Amino acid sequence: MPDTTPLDALKRWFGFDALRPGQAAVIDDVLAGRPTLAIMPTGAGKSLCYQLPAMMSDGVTLVVSPLIALMKDQVDALRARGIDAAFVNSSQSAGEQRDTLRRVVDGQTKLLYVAPERFGHGAFREAMTHATVSMVAIDEAHCISRWGHDFRPDYQRLGDALRWLDPPRVLACTATATGEVREDIVASLGLQDPSVHVRGFLRENLHLEVRFCDGERDREAAMIEVLERDDVRSGAAILYASTRKRVDRTAAALSKRFRGQVVKYHAGLPSDARDEAQRRFVSGDARIVVATNAFGMGVDRSDVRAVLHTAMPSTVEGYYQEVGRAGRDGEPSTCMLLYNATDSRVHEFLIEMSYPPLARMTATWAALRGMKSEWHHPPVDVAERIGESPAYIEAAFRVLHRAGAIDLDPDGQAKPRPGAPDDVIDMDIDFKGMAERRRIEDGKLTWMRRFVHHGDCRHRFLLDYFGEALDVDCPGCDRCHGSTAPSRFDLPDREATDDEITVIRKALAGVARAKGRFGLNSVAAMLAGSRSKRILDSWLSSLSTYGLLSGLGNAGCQRLLQLLREQGLCAIEGGEYPLLVLTEKGGAVMRGDEAPGFPLPRDLRGGSSSGSGGSGSKAAPVDIAEADRGLAAALRAWRAEQAREQGVPAYRLFTNRTLAALCEAKPTDEASFLAVHGLGPGSWSAFGEALLGVIRDAG
C-alpha cells in the first residue's frame, strides 16, 4: 500500500528525515501526474526524484538508463534497502530476462531499469502491455537532443514509446542541459505543459581552475602536485582522460608514485577488471582512479577531494558533469583542467573522423569502385589515390559499411558489394544530418575553448552557459581567487629589483602595443626581435617594442610572458584563436602605478637590447631598528607558517619592505594597518586581525 506522504516514504524506505533542496518540488509535480523535466547537477539527488514516487505508487516504474554499469549500481543499492528492483539488459541470458519480465507482470517489481533500445524488443513490449506501469523515468535525458553532448538516436525514439505506453507519470532528468537542449527534450518526448525544474548549478565548494601545460612532463608534474596535497590526500581523486591510451599511460605513471593507490577504468578493459577497479575505489581501497568519462555515473563516493581533467574535454556539459563528482559531502574540493593547445586539435580530428563530408565520401567511393572488385582494399591504397589521410578513409569506410555499400574484413579492408548505387547520394546516408551534427559538435568545442581561455570568473561563465545568473561572489576559481597550483617558476623570496621591474614593464608594453591581436608566441617573437618572415611581414616588426628584450631570445621572452600570465598581469582571451591581452593589473604595473609583487628568475633578469637589463641589481637591504628585531622575527615566523599552509612564497603575503614598515608603525587597528606601505583592504580581510595579534603578543 503506498505511503501517505513523501516524508513518510522517505523515512521508511530510504532512512532520511528530509529532502535536499529542489527535490520536494520535483517529487510533488511527479506525484500530481504533471509531465516533469528536472535539470539538477551531479550530486543533487536526481535518482530519488523517481525512486521515491515509485515506492508511493501502485505498479512498476520503468527507468531508462544508458549504461549497464549504472543500472547495476542503482539496482544493487535499492535491493540493499529492501526494495524489489531489477534490470533487463544484454548482460543477461534470455531466460533471466524472461524471469525478470514475469515478475514485473506479476506486480512484484517496483523499479525496472532498461536501456532505451529495449522498447524496440517485441518480448518487452508484449510484457509491458500486461504490466501496470505507474511511471516512466528517463535518466540522462540530454541524450535525446542533437544539441546535447551525448546524443543517442535510441533516446530520440522514446517519444514513440511514451505514446504507446501512455503512463500516468513521466519524469525526464539530467545533470546538464542548456535552454536549447531542454526545449528539444520536451518536444521529442511530446510532454504537454511540462513542469520544468532547474536546480542551481553553482557548486560553492568547488575551486575551478585551468592550468596551461607545456607538454606531457608538465601535465604529469601538475597531477602529482595536486595528488600530494594534504587536503586531497584526505580523500579520493578522479582523473579523467580523453582516450584509453591516455588512461593507460597516466595510470602507469602515477602508479610508480602512488603504489597500490591507483586503479584505471575504461571500456577496453575486461568487465571483471572494470568491476574490480570500481569496487576498490568505492570501498576506499584505492584513492585514485584514472578513467574515461564513462566512469562516475552512479558511483557513490562523497569524499572526492579533486577531479583532474588530464586534457581539455570536448564539451562544457561533459566537463561540468564530471567536476560535479567532486565534493558531494560539501567539503572544499579542487577541480583542475590541464590544457595544451594540442587538446583542441585532437578533438577537431575526432569530429572530422566522425562526420566525413560529402566530397570525401564521393571521392572514396569512386576510387574504391575503380579498383579490382574481387579484392578487399586497405584504406592506405584509397588514400594514395585521392591524396587523403588513411585515417579519414577509415572513417569513410565505416559510413559506407553502415549504408550497406561495402563489406569490411577484420583488418578494416573494404570491398564494394554487388548492386551498390553508383553515387553515394543514392545511398542510405543522412548527409544533411551528419553535417548538422558536425556543426553542433564544432560549436560545443568552441564553447569549451572559450571556457579554457576565459578571462573572467569561471563559475559565472558556466552558469551563463546553462542559463543562470551568478548572484553571489565567486566561491572560488583561478580567475577570481588565484590558482591553487604553485608557480612553475622558481621565484626568489624577495621584492623585484629596479632592473627586474624594468624588464617586466618592457614586456607588458609589448603586450599593450600588440593590442590583443596576436597570441603569446607572436608577441614573444616581437619582443625578441625575431627575423622570421611571419613577424617581418606583420606590423609587429614596426612597433617601438620590437626587439626590446632581444637579450632574452625567443624562448626567454615566451617564458617571461608565461610568468606574467601566471601572475595575472596579462591573460589569454578568445576561443578558437587565443590572443594575449593586458589585464587591468598589468596596465597599472606597466604605467608604474603598482609594483609587480614578484621578482624574476635568474634566467629572465636581463635581456634589454639597450644593455640596461644586466643581471639585475640586488634588492635594497631592509632597515629594522635593534629594538624591533624581536617583532620582525615573530612576523617572519608567522609569514613563513602561513605561506606553508597556503602553498605560496612568503613574499606573496607581504614583502620584507612591508615587514619593516609594520615594525616601525606597529598598527593597533584597521586604520593604522591600512596606512602601512604595501597593505590594503584585501590584506586586512585576509589576515589583518591575525597580524595585529602577532604585533600585540610580540610587544
C-alpha positions in Angstrom: 0.0 0.0 0.0 1.5 3.4 -1.0 2.7 5.7 1.8 0.6 8.7 2.5 3.2 11.4 2.3 6.7 11.7 0.7 8.4 12.2 4.1 6.7 9.0 5.4 8.0 7.1 2.4 11.4 8.8 2.6 11.9 7.7 6.2 10.5 4.2 5.7 12.4 3.2 2.5 15.5 5.4 2.5 16.1 6.3 6.1 16.2 10.1 5.6 14.3 12.7 7.6 14.4 15.5 5.0 14.7 16.0 1.3 17.5 18.0 -0.4 16.8 21.5 -1.8 14.9 21.2 -5.1 13.8 17.5 -4.6 10.4 18.2 -2.9 9.1 20.4 -5.7 10.0 17.8 -8.4 8.5 14.9 -6.4 5.3 16.9 -5.8 4.8 17.5 -9.5 5.6 13.9 -10.4 3.1 12.6 -7.9 0.5 15.1 -9.2 0.8 13.5 -12.7 2.3 16.5 -14.4 5.0 15.8 -17.0 8.2 16.9 -15.4 11.7 17.9 -16.6 14.3 18.1 -13.8 17.7 19.7 -14.5 19.8 19.0 -11.4 23.6 19.0 -11.2 25.5 15.8 -10.3 25.2 15.0 -6.7 21.8 16.9 -6.2 19.8 13.7 -5.8 18.0 13.2 -9.1 17.6 9.4 -8.6 15.4 9.9 -5.5 13.0 12.1 -7.6 11.8 9.0 -9.3 12.6 6.3 -6.7 10.5 7.9 -4.0 7.4 8.3 -6.2 7.9 4.7 -7.4 7.5 3.5 -3.8 4.4 5.6 -3.3 2.7 4.3 -6.5 1.0 1.0 -7.4 2.7 -0.7 -10.3 6.2 -0.6 -11.8 8.4 2.4 -12.6 10.4 2.0 -15.8 13.8 3.8 -15.5 15.5 4.4 -18.8 19.3 4.4 -18.3 22.1 4.4 -20.9 24.7 2.3 -19.1 24.6 -1.3 -17.9 27.1 -0.5 -15.1 24.8 2.4 -13.9 21.8 0.1 -13.9 23.6 -2.5 -11.8 24.8 0.1 -9.3 21.3 1.5 -8.7 19.6 -1.8 -8.6 22.2 -3.1 -6.1 21.7 0.0 -3.9 17.9 -0.4 -4.0 17.9 -4.1 -3.1 20.2 -3.3 -0.2 17.3 -1.2 1.1 14.8 -4.0 0.7 13.3 -2.6 -2.5 12.4 -5.0 -5.3 14.3 -3.5 -8.2 15.6 -5.2 -11.4 17.1 -4.6 -14.8 16.8 -6.1 -18.2 19.8 -5.8 -20.5 22.2 -7.6 -22.7 24.3 -8.9 -19.8 21.5 -11.4 -19.0 20.6 -14.6 -20.7 17.2 -14.9 -22.4 15.9 -17.0 -19.5 17.0 -14.4 -17.0 15.2 -11.7 -19.0 12.0 -13.8 -19.2 12.0 -14.4 -15.4 12.6 -10.7 -14.7 9.7 -9.6 -17.0 7.4 -12.3 -15.5 8.0 -10.7 -12.0 7.2 -7.3 -13.4 3.9 -8.5 -15.0 3.0 -10.2 -11.6 3.5 -6.9 -9.8 6.4 -8.0 -7.7 8.9 -5.4 -9.0 8.8 -1.7 -8.2 11.6 -0.3 -10.4 12.8 -1.8 -13.7 15.9 -0.4 -15.3 16.2 -0.7 -19.1 18.2 0.8 -21.9 16.3 2.9 -24.5 16.6 0.3 -27.3 14.7 -2.2 -25.1 11.5 -0.5 -26.2 12.0 -1.9 -29.7 12.1 -5.5 -28.5 8.8 -7.5 -29.1 9.0 -9.5 -25.9 9.5 -6.5 -23.8 6.7 -4.6 -25.4 4.4 -7.5 -25.0 5.2 -7.8 -21.3 4.5 -4.1 -20.8 1.0 -4.4 -22.2 0.2 -6.8 -19.3 2.1 -4.9 -16.6 0.8 -1.9 -14.6 3.3 0.9 -15.5 3.0 3.7 -12.9 5.7 5.9 -14.3 8.5 6.2 -16.9 11.6 8.0 -15.7 14.2 8.9 -18.3 17.7 9.4 -16.8 20.4 11.2 -18.7 17.7 12.9 -20.8 20.2 15.1 -22.6 20.9 12.1 -24.8 17.6 12.8 -26.5 18.8 16.0 -28.0 21.0 16.5 -31.0 22.2 19.6 -29.2 23.2 17.5 -26.2 26.8 16.5 -25.6 26.0 12.7 -25.7 23.3 12.4 -28.4 22.0 8.8 -28.8 19.5 8.0 -31.6 17.7 5.4 -29.5 16.8 8.1 -26.9 15.0 10.0 -29.7 12.6 7.2 -30.2 11.4 7.3 -26.6 8.6 9.7 -27.5 7.0 6.9 -29.5 7.4 4.6 -26.5 5.6 7.0 -24.3 2.7 7.3 -26.7 2.0 3.6 -26.7 2.7 3.1 -23.0 0.7 6.2 -22.0 2.0 6.1 -18.4 0.3 8.3 -15.8 3.6 9.9 -14.8 6.7 10.9 -16.8 9.9 12.4 -15.4 12.9 13.3 -17.6 16.1 14.3 -15.7 19.7 15.2 -16.5 22.6 17.0 -14.9 23.4 19.2 -17.8 21.1 20.9 -20.3 21.2 24.3 -22.0 18.0 26.0 -23.0 18.1 24.5 -26.5 18.5 21.0 -25.1 15.6 21.5 -22.7 13.3 22.6 -25.5 14.5 19.6 -27.6 13.8 17.1 -24.7 10.2 18.5 -24.2 9.4 18.4 -27.9 10.9 15.0 -28.6 9.1 13.3 -25.7 5.9 15.1 -26.5 5.5 16.5 -23.0 2.3 18.7 -22.7 2.6 21.7 -20.4 5.5 20.2 -18.5 6.8 21.4 -15.2 10.5 22.3 -15.7 12.7 22.5 -12.6 16.3 23.9 -12.9 18.2 23.3 -9.7 21.0 25.8 -9.2 24.2 24.8 -11.0 26.5 26.7 -8.6 28.7 24.4 -6.6 30.1 26.7 -4.0 32.6 24.2 -2.5 34.4 23.7 -5.9 37.5 25.6 -6.8 37.7 25.7 -10.6 40.9 26.3 -12.4 42.7 25.7 -15.7 46.4 25.2 -15.9 48.3 25.5 -19.2 50.9 22.8 -19.6 53.9 23.0 -21.9 53.9 19.2 -22.5 53.3 15.8 -21.1 56.0 16.1 -18.4 54.4 19.4 -17.2 51.0 17.7 -17.1 52.3 14.8 -15.1 54.1 17.1 -12.6 50.8 19.1 -12.2 48.8 15.9 -11.5 51.4 14.7 -8.9 51.5 18.1 -7.2 47.7 18.1 -6.7 47.5 14.5 -5.6 50.2 15.0 -3.0 48.4 17.9 -1.3 47.3 17.2 2.2 43.7 18.2 1.5 43.5 15.9 -1.5 45.2 13.0 0.3 42.5 13.2 2.9 40.0 11.8 0.4 39.8 10.5 -3.2 40.7 11.8 -6.6 39.3 11.1 -10.1 41.5 11.8 -13.1 39.6 12.0 -16.5 41.5 11.2 -19.7 40.1 11.6 -23.2 41.3 8.2 -24.6 42.0 4.7 -23.4 45.7 5.1 -24.3 46.0 8.2 -22.1 44.2 6.4 -19.3 46.8 3.6 -19.5 49.8 5.9 -19.7 48.6 8.2 -16.9 47.7 5.3 -14.6 51.1 3.7 -15.2 53.0 6.9 -14.4 51.0 7.6 -11.2 51.3 4.0 -10.0 55.1 4.5 -9.7 54.5 7.4 -7.4 51.4 6.2 -5.5 51.9 2.5 -5.2 48.8 0.5 -4.5 46.6 3.6 -4.6 45.8 3.8 -8.3 43.2 2.0 -10.4 42.2 2.5 -14.0 38.8 2.2 -15.8 37.9 2.3 -19.5 35.7 0.3 -21.9 38.8 -1.6 -23.4 39.3 -3.5 -20.1 37.6 -6.8 -19.4 34.3 -6.3 -17.4 35.7 -8.1 -14.3 38.7 -5.7 -14.3 36.4 -2.7 -14.5 34.2 -4.1 -11.8 37.2 -4.6 -9.5 38.6 -1.1 -10.2 35.2 0.4 -9.3 34.9 -1.8 -6.2 38.3 -0.8 -4.9 37.7 2.9 -5.5 34.2 2.9 -3.9 35.3 0.9 -0.9 38.2 3.2 -0.3 40.8 0.5 -1.0 42.1 2.7 -3.9 42.4 6.5 -3.5 42.9 7.5 -7.2 41.1 6.4 -10.3 42.2 7.3 -13.9 39.3 6.8 -16.2 37.5 7.8 -19.4 34.2 9.7 -19.0 32.1 6.6 -18.6 33.4 6.3 -15.0 31.5 8.1 -12.3 27.8 7.7 -13.2 26.2 6.3 -10.1 29.5 5.9 -8.2 28.6 7.0 -4.7 31.8 8.3 -3.1 31.3 11.6 -1.3 34.8 12.4 -0.3 36.3 13.1 -3.8 38.6 16.0 -3.0 39.9 16.5 -6.5 38.7 16.0 -10.1 41.5 16.5 -12.6 41.0 16.6 -16.4 44.3 15.4 -17.9 43.3 17.2 -21.1 40.5 19.5 -22.3 37.1 17.8 -22.7 35.2 18.4 -25.9 32.1 20.0 -24.3 31.2 22.3 -21.4 28.4 19.9 -20.4 30.7 16.9 -20.1 33.2 18.9 -18.1 30.7 20.2 -15.6 29.0 16.9 -15.2 32.5 15.4 -14.3 33.6 18.1 -11.9 30.3 17.7 -10.2 31.6 14.4 -8.8 33.9 16.3 -6.5 32.9 17.4 -3.0 29.5 15.7 -2.8 29.9 15.9 1.0 30.0 19.7 0.7 33.7 20.0 1.7 36.1 22.2 -0.4 37.4 20.3 -3.4 39.8 21.2 -6.3 38.8 20.8 -10.0 41.8 21.4 -12.2 41.8 21.2 -16.0 45.2 20.6 -17.6 45.3 22.1 -21.0 47.6 22.2 -24.0 46.9 23.5 -27.5 47.1 20.0 -28.9 44.0 19.0 -26.9 41.8 21.1 -29.2 43.4 19.7 -32.4 42.7 16.1 -31.1 39.0 16.9 -30.7 38.9 18.6 -34.2 40.4 15.5 -35.7 37.9 13.2 -33.9 35.0 15.3 -35.2 36.4 15.2 -38.7 36.7 11.5 -38.4 33.1 11.0 -37.2 31.4 13.1 -39.9 33.2 12.8 -43.3 32.0 15.4 -45.8 30.1 14.6 -49.0 33.1 15.4 -51.2 35.4 12.9 -49.4 32.7 10.2 -49.4 32.3 10.7 -53.2 36.0 10.6 -53.9 36.4 7.5 -51.6 33.6 5.6 -53.3 34.8 6.5 -56.8 38.3 5.4 -56.0 37.2 2.1 -54.4 34.9 1.2 -57.3 37.8 1.9 -59.7 39.9 -0.8 -58.0 39.7 -4.5 -58.5 36.2 -5.5 -57.3 37.2 -9.0 -56.3 39.7 -7.8 -53.7 39.5 -6.2 -50.3 41.4 -2.9 -50.3 43.1 -1.3 -47.3 42.4 2.4 -46.5 46.0 3.4 -47.4 45.5 2.3 -51.0 42.5 4.5 -51.4 44.2 7.3 -49.6 47.1 7.3 -52.0 44.7 7.5 -55.0 42.8 10.6 -53.7 45.5 12.3 -51.6 43.9 11.9 -48.3 45.0 10.6 -44.9 44.3 6.9 -44.3 42.5 7.8 -41.1 39.9 9.8 -43.0 39.4 6.9 -45.4 38.8 4.6 -42.5 36.0 6.9 -41.4 34.5 7.0 -44.9 34.7 3.1 -45.0 32.7 3.0 -41.7 29.9 5.2 -43.2 29.8 3.2 -46.4 29.6 -0.1 -44.4 26.7 1.2 -42.3 25.0 2.1 -45.6 25.4 -1.4 -46.9 27.6 -0.4 -49.8 30.8 -2.3 -48.8 31.9 -5.3 -46.9 34.7 -4.9 -44.3 37.1 -7.7 -43.3 38.5 -8.0 -39.8 41.5 -5.9 -40.9 39.3 -2.9 -42.0 39.8 -3.6 -45.7 36.9 -2.7 -48.0 35.2 -4.5 -50.9 32.2 -3.0 -52.8 29.0 -5.0 -52.6 27.4 -6.0 -55.9 24.5 -3.8 -56.8 25.6 -0.9 -54.6 24.5 2.5 -56.0 26.9 4.3 -58.4 26.6 7.6 -56.5 26.8 8.0 -52.7 23.9 10.4 -52.9 21.7 7.5 -53.7 22.8 5.5 -50.6 21.0 5.4 -47.2 23.3 8.1 -45.8 21.9 11.2 -44.0 24.5 13.7 -45.2 22.3 16.6 -44.0 22.1 15.1 -40.5 25.8 14.4 -40.5 26.6 18.0 -41.4 24.2 19.3 -38.8 25.7 17.1 -36.1 29.2 18.2 -37.0 28.2 21.8 -36.8 26.8 21.2 -33.3 29.9 19.4 -32.1 32.2 22.1 -33.6 30.1 24.7 -31.7 30.3 22.9 -28.4 34.1 22.6 -28.8 34.3 26.3 -29.5 32.4 26.9 -26.2 34.9 24.7 -24.4 37.8 26.6 -25.8 36.2 29.8 -24.6 35.9 28.4 -21.1 39.6 27.5 -21.1 40.7 30.9 -22.3 38.1 32.9 -20.5 39.5 35.9 -18.6 36.6 36.3 -16.1 35.0 34.2 -13.4 34.8 30.6 -14.3 31.7 29.9 -12.2 29.9 32.9 -13.9 30.8 31.5 -17.3 29.3 28.1 -16.5 26.1 29.5 -15.0 25.7 31.8 -18.0 26.1 28.8 -20.3 23.4 26.9 -18.6 21.1 29.9 -18.5 21.5 31.0 -14.9 23.0 34.2 -13.3 25.7 34.3 -10.6 24.1 36.5 -8.0 26.8 35.9 -5.3 30.5 36.5 -5.2 32.6 33.9 -6.9 33.1 31.0 -4.4 36.4 30.0 -5.9 38.2 30.0 -9.2 41.7 30.8 -10.5 40.4 34.0 -12.2 38.9 35.5 -9.1 41.0 33.9 -6.3 44.2 32.8 -7.9 45.4 29.3 -8.7 45.9 26.7 -6.0 48.8 25.4 -8.0 52.3 26.6 -7.1 54.2 28.7 -9.6 56.1 26.8 -12.2 58.8 29.4 -11.9 61.5 29.4 -9.2 61.0 32.9 -7.8 63.3 34.2 -5.1 61.7 35.2 -1.8 62.2 38.9 -2.1 60.9 42.1 -3.9 61.7 42.8 -7.5 64.8 44.9 -8.2 64.5 48.1 -10.3 66.2 46.3 -13.2 63.7 43.4 -12.9 60.8 45.9 -12.8 62.1 47.5 -16.0 62.2 44.1 -17.8 58.6 43.4 -16.7 57.4 46.8 -17.8 59.0 46.4 -21.2 57.3 43.1 -21.7 54.0 44.5 -20.7 54.5 47.4 -23.1 55.0 44.9 -25.8 51.7 43.2 -24.9 49.9 46.6 -24.9 51.3 47.5 -28.3 50.1 44.3 -29.8 46.6 45.4 -29.0 45.2 42.0 -28.3 45.5 40.9 -31.9 48.3 38.3 -31.5 49.0 35.1 -29.5 51.7 34.7 -26.8 54.3 33.2 -29.2 53.9 36.1 -31.7 54.2 38.8 -29.0 57.3 36.9 -27.6 58.9 36.8 -31.1 58.3 40.6 -31.5 59.9 41.4 -28.1 62.9 39.1 -29.0 63.3 40.9 -32.4 62.6 37.8 -34.5 63.6 38.0 -38.1 61.1 35.3 -39.2 59.1 36.0 -42.3 55.9 35.7 -40.2 56.9 38.6 -37.9 58.6 40.8 -40.5 55.6 40.6 -42.8 53.3 41.8 -39.9 53.1 45.2 -38.3 54.7 43.8 -35.2 58.1 44.5 -36.7 57.3 48.2 -36.9 56.4 48.6 -33.2 58.6 50.5 -30.8 58.8 47.4 -28.6 60.2 45.3 -31.4 63.5 43.7 -30.2 63.1 45.5 -26.8 64.1 42.2 -25.0 66.3 40.7 -27.6 68.8 39.6 -25.0 66.3 37.0 -23.7 65.9 35.3 -27.0 62.6 34.0 -28.3 62.4 31.2 -25.7 63.2 33.5 -22.8 60.5 36.0 -23.9 58.0 33.2 -24.1 58.8 32.1 -20.5 58.6 35.7 -19.4 55.1 36.2 -20.9 54.0 32.9 -19.4 55.2 34.1 -16.0 53.3 37.4 -16.4 50.2 35.5 -17.4 50.6 33.3 -14.3 50.9 36.3 -12.1 47.8 37.9 -13.6 49.4 40.8 -15.5 48.3 39.5 -18.8 45.8 36.9 -19.9 44.8 34.7 -22.8 41.4 35.5 -24.3 39.4 34.3 -27.2 38.3 30.8 -28.1 39.4 29.4 -31.4 42.3 31.9 -31.8 43.7 32.6 -28.3 45.1 36.1 -28.0 47.4 37.7 -25.4 45.9 40.8 -23.7 46.9 43.1 -20.9 44.9 42.9 -17.7 43.9 45.9 -15.6 46.6 45.0 -13.0 49.1 44.6 -15.8 48.3 48.0 -17.1 48.9 49.5 -13.6 52.3 47.8 -13.4 53.3 48.9 -16.9 52.4 52.5 -16.0 54.3 52.3 -12.7 51.1 52.8 -10.6 51.7 49.4 -8.9 54.7 47.2 -8.1 54.8 43.8 -9.8 54.7 42.0 -6.4 57.2 39.3 -7.6 60.9 39.1 -8.7 62.2 37.4 -11.8 64.0 34.1 -12.0 67.7 34.4 -12.7 67.4 33.5 -16.4 64.8 36.2 -17.1 66.5 39.2 -15.4 68.4 40.5 -18.3 67.6 40.8 -22.0 67.3 44.6 -22.7 68.5 45.5 -26.2 69.9 48.7 -24.7 72.0 46.7 -22.2 70.3 48.3 -19.2 68.8 44.9 -18.1 72.1 43.3 -17.0 71.8 40.6 -14.4 69.8 42.7 -12.1 70.9 44.7 -9.0 70.4 43.4 -5.5 67.4 44.4 -3.5 67.9 47.2 -1.0 68.5 45.8 2.5 65.6 46.2 4.9 66.5 48.6 7.8 64.9 47.4 11.1 65.7 49.1 14.4 67.5 47.0 17.0 64.5 47.2 19.4 62.2 45.8 16.8 64.3 42.7 15.9 62.1 40.5 18.1 58.9 41.7 16.4 60.5 41.2 13.0 61.4 37.6 13.9 57.8 37.0 15.1 56.4 38.5 11.9 58.7 36.4 9.7 57.8 33.2 11.6 54.1 34.0 11.2 54.5 34.7 7.5 56.5 31.5 6.9 53.9 29.4 8.6 51.0 31.0 6.6 53.0 30.6 3.4 53.5 26.9 4.0 49.8 26.4 4.8 48.7 28.2 1.6 51.5 26.8 -0.6 52.7 30.2 -1.8 56.1 32.0 -1.5 56.3 34.1 1.7 56.7 37.4 -0.1 53.2 36.9 -1.6 51.7 37.6 1.9 53.8 40.7 2.5 57.3 41.8 1.4 60.3 42.5 3.6 59.8 46.2 3.0 56.3 45.9 4.3 57.6 43.9 7.3 60.0 46.7 8.1 57.1 49.2 7.9 55.0 47.1 10.2 57.8 47.0 12.8 58.0 50.8 12.6 54.3 51.6 12.6 53.1 48.8 15.0 49.5 49.2 13.9 46.8 48.6 16.5 43.6 48.9 14.4 42.3 48.7 10.9 43.0 52.4 10.1 46.7 52.3 11.2 47.1 48.9 9.5 45.8 50.3 6.1 48.3 53.2 6.5 51.3 50.8 6.3 53.1 50.7 2.9 52.1 47.6 0.9 48.9 46.7 2.8 45.4 47.3 1.7 41.8 46.3 2.2 42.4 42.8 0.8 45.3 42.3 3.2 43.1 43.4 6.1 40.3 41.0 5.2 42.8 38.1 4.7 45.0 38.4 7.8 44.7 41.9 9.4 43.4 40.8 12.7 45.9 37.9 12.9 48.8 40.3 12.3 47.6 42.7 14.9 47.6 39.8 17.3 51.2 38.9 16.4 52.3 42.5 17.0 50.5 42.7 20.4 52.0 39.4 21.5 55.5 40.4 20.5 55.2 43.7 22.3 
